Amino acid sequence: MKTPRDCRVVVVGGGVISLTSALALLQSGFKHVRIVADTFEATTSHVAGGLWMPFALPDGVDTARPRKWCEVTYAWLEALRQRQGEALGIHVVPGVDVSAVGLLKRSTRTGLTAPRTSGY
């Protein structure tokens, strides 16, 4: 009997998010994962650079699941940075998010902010 993990999965794009998604699918037991992209560059991203931050949601949206996604993603990225960060060139850098629309109210956030530890 076939299971969902027996399905063929196509991941579109050769950037850091696509490659990480394909790896996660393989590690979770999917057997047939193919990555397609126009080109495969020497770097995994010219733009995003693996940028991660908690995201905003519209008012009235239940934040329980997105909050969990943020927590799991951050924990995974932080563990990777601690294990192999120097060798892989992973760095935590400060940044500023600027918007022409203005700041979202705190209630529209997932409730997470990036931890403030040494190196931030």
Protein Blocks (a to p, Z undefined) as FASTA:
>chain_A
ZZfklpccddedjbfklmmmmmmmmmnopabdcdddfbdcfbfbfklnopacdddddehi
afklmmmmmmmmmmmmmmmmmmmmmmnopacdddddddfkbpcdfklpgoiacdddehZZ
